[in-house]
Amino acid sequence: MKNKKYSEIHPREIANKSNKQNLLDAIQMSLAVESEAVHRNTKVFNTNRYSATAKLFDYEELKSKARSIKEKAIDDLPNLINQLKNVIEQRSGKFFCC
């Protein structure tokens, strides 16, 4: 990606942010193609995010637990949707699923 112009890069080339270099490339691309307001907002957001996560001694463990909860919820999504449907209908609501 180093020698390509941003207009020549397909978003999927940098969509995988599983390592720090890919994440850095994605941020740099976003900053290069977005407005000054988005640029400023992104910098402030990232600065604050890194500051907040640095205060958590167990950040990586918490992140791993959150990912596990999310994956479990996705795996159990049909059941969770059905539970939601039942609760809504018990309270005389209408449930629509697309």
C-alpha positions as CSV (number, residue, x, y, z in Angstrom):
1,M,0.0,0.0,0.0
2,K,2.9,2.3,0.5
3,N,3.4,3.1,-3.2
4,K,-0.3,3.3,-4.2
5,K,-2.4,6.4,-4.3
6,Y,-5.4,6.2,-2.0
7,S,-7.7,6.4,-5.0
8,E,-6.1,3.1,-6.3
9,I,-6.7,1.2,-3.1
10,H,-9.8,-1.0,-2.6
11,P,-11.2,-0.7,0.9
12,R,-10.8,-4.5,1.4
13,E,-7.1,-4.2,1.1
14,I,-7.1,-2.4,4.5
15,A,-10.3,-3.7,6.0
16,N,-8.6,-6.4,8.0
17,K,-7.3,-4.5,11.0
18,S,-6.1,-7.6,12.8
19,N,-2.6,-6.2,13.1
20,K,-1.3,-2.7,14.0
21,Q,0.1,-2.0,10.6
22,N,-3.2,-2.6,8.9
23,L,-4.9,-0.5,11.5
24,L,-2.4,2.3,10.9
25,D,-2.8,2.1,7.2
26,A,-6.6,2.3,7.5
27,I,-6.4,5.3,9.8
28,Q,-3.9,7.1,7.5
29,M,-6.1,6.4,4.5
30,S,-9.2,7.7,6.2
31,L,-7.4,10.8,7.3
32,A,-6.0,11.4,3.8
33,V,-9.4,11.3,2.1
34,E,-11.7,12.8,4.6
35,S,-12.4,16.4,5.6
36,E,-10.6,18.4,8.2
37,A,-13.5,18.0,10.6
38,V,-13.4,14.2,10.3
39,H,-9.6,14.3,10.6
40,R,-9.7,16.3,13.8
41,N,-12.5,14.1,15.2
42,T,-10.6,10.9,14.4
43,K,-7.5,12.2,16.1
44,V,-9.3,13.3,19.2
45,F,-11.3,10.0,19.4
46,N,-8.2,7.8,19.0
47,T,-6.2,9.9,21.5
48,N,-9.0,9.6,24.1
49,R,-9.5,5.9,23.4
50,Y,-5.8,5.1,23.8
51,S,-5.7,7.2,27.0
52,A,-8.7,5.4,28.4
53,T,-7.6,1.9,27.5
54,A,-4.1,2.6,28.9
55,K,-5.7,3.1,32.4
56,L,-7.2,-0.5,32.3
57,F,-4.6,-3.0,33.6
58,D,-6.7,-5.8,32.1
59,Y,-7.7,-4.2,28.8
60,E,-6.7,-7.2,26.6
61,E,-8.6,-9.6,28.9
62,L,-11.7,-7.4,28.8
63,K,-11.4,-7.1,25.1
64,S,-11.2,-10.9,24.8
65,K,-14.2,-11.4,27.1
66,A,-16.2,-8.9,25.1
67,R,-15.4,-10.6,21.8
68,S,-16.4,-14.0,23.3
69,I,-19.7,-12.5,24.5
70,K,-20.3,-11.0,21.0
71,E,-19.5,-14.3,19.3
72,K,-21.8,-16.3,21.6
73,A,-24.6,-13.8,21.0
74,I,-24.1,-14.1,17.2
75,D,-24.1,-17.9,17.4
76,D,-27.3,-17.8,19.5
77,L,-29.0,-15.0,17.5
78,P,-32.0,-17.0,16.3
79,N,-32.8,-18.0,19.9
80,L,-32.3,-14.4,21.1
81,I,-34.6,-13.0,18.4
82,N,-37.2,-15.6,19.4
83,Q,-37.0,-14.6,23.1
84,L,-37.4,-10.9,22.1
85,K,-40.4,-11.8,19.9
86,N,-42.0,-13.6,22.8
87,V,-41.5,-10.8,25.3
88,I,-42.9,-8.2,22.9
89,E,-45.9,-10.3,22.0
90,Q,-46.6,-11.0,25.8
91,R,-46.8,-7.3,26.3
92,S,-49.3,-7.0,23.4
93,G,-46.7,-5.6,21.0
94,K,-46.2,-6.4,17.3
95,F,-43.0,-8.0,16.3
96,F,-41.6,-7.6,12.7
97,C,-38.5,-9.3,11.5
98,C,-37.0,-8.6,8.2
